[in-house]
């Protein structure tokens, strides 16, 4: 049996959205704003879509979160979070949870 190793990125920005007839514009805006970010993972399941971007340092992740926080007014955006998976002293930043 193959041994599969899964490692979370050191720093990441996560967005969770509700997918419906009104969310297509939000999806396009997210994809446009994040075109230069390293998309680590994106999944869609049971009417929800998740985006996970990976960053090399905390400052870049925080800056990316700041550049996206204007989207939190959209009711289809459920969560926008910046987090560190390598340093427990860096507390997650929730722009919307």
N, C-alpha and C positions, 0 to 999 in steps of 0.2 A: 504494500500500500504506500502511496506517495505521501510524504510529509509536507504539508502546506503550511507555510509560515505567514502570518498576517501581522503587520506592524502599522500602527497608527502614525500619521505624520506628526512631526514635532509640534507644528503650529498649524491651525486650520481655521477656516471660516465655514460655517454651516448655515444653510438656508433650507427651510421646509415650507412648501407651499401646498395649498389645496388646488387641485386641478379640476377645473370646470369650464363651462363655456365662456366665463369672464376672465380666466387666468392667462389666456394666450398672449395678451399684451405684456403682462408681467413677466412671463417666461422669456419673451423676446428681449425685454429691457434688461433682465438679469444676464442673459447670454451676451448682449451687447456690452454691458458695463464690465463684464468679467472676462472678456475675450483674451486679455493678456495674462490672466491668472492661470495657475496650474490646476486644472480640474482633476482632482484625485478620484472622485467617484460621483456618479449621479444615478439614482434609481427612481422608478415610478411604480407604485403599488397601491391598489385600493383607493384611488382618488387622491393620492398625495405624491409629491415629487420632492426628492432631497438632492441638494447639491453640496459637495464637500470639496473645498479648495485647499491645497497644501501650500505652505509658505516656509521659507528657509529661516525666518527669524520672527520674533514677536512683533517688532515694530511694523514690518510689512503686513502682517495679519491684522493688526489693529488699524492700520491705515486703510486696508481693503474694507474692513467692517465699517469704518467711518464713511467711506465712499458709497456704501450701499444703504446706509441707515435711513435715507429719505424714503426708501421703499416700504418702511414699516407702516405707513398710513394705509397701504393697500390691504383690504380685509382678507385677501387670499394668501398673504404672507403670514405664516403662523409663527415662524421663529427665525431670528437672525442672531447668531452667536459666534464669538471669537474665543478660541480656547487653545491652551497649551496642553499637550499630552506628555511633555517631558519635564516640566517644572511646576510642581504643586504650589509654589509661592505666587505664581501668576494666576490670579483668579479669572474665571471666565467673564467675558463681557457680554451681557445680554442686551441687545438693542430692542429685541422683542422676544418674549417667551410665552 
